[in-house]
Amino acid sequence: MRIFRSSFCLLMGTGFGIYVAQNYNVPNIKKLFNTYMIVAKHIEENYRKPKNKDDD
């Protein structure tokens, strides 16, 4: 019986996700992640400690 309960939850979650995606303005997670990665890379490059010539 456990497999029916877990598959029911999976189907309900999938159906709810489809409903929300069609009826509401859901942001594209992949685009948000890529934007945040670009911002993080920019911040990291600007605030990085300068390399010493002795460390080479």
N, C-alpha and C positions, 0 to 999 in steps of 0.2 A: 504494500500500500504506500510505502514511502516514495517509490518512484512516481506514482501518480500525483502525489502532493507536490513533489519538486518540479515535475513537468508542468503541472497546473500553474505554479508560481512563475515559471519561466515563460509560459504562454501569456499569462496576464501581464507580466512586465514588458514583454515584447509588444503586445497590443497597446498598452499604455504609452510606451515610447513612440510607437508609430502615430498614435493619436496626437500626442504633444508636438511631435515634429511637424505634423501637417497643419495644426491649428494655431500654433504659437511661433513667435519669432525666436527660435533657438539659435544661439551663436554657433559658428563652425569651430569646434574645439581644435582642429588641426591648424587652422589659421591663427587662432589665439596663441597656441603653443609656439608656433613659428615666430610670431611677433614678439612674444616674451623672450624667446631665445636670442633674437637679434638685439633687443634692448639690453639683455644681460651681457651679451658679448661686447656691446659698445661700452657699457659701464666698466666691465672688467678690463678692457683695453685702455680706457682713459685713466683709471685709478690704480693701475698696476705699478708696483715699485720699479724704479729704473734698475736695469741690470748693471752690476759692477763689472769692470773689465777683469778684476782679479778672480771672479767666480768661474771663468771659462776654463 
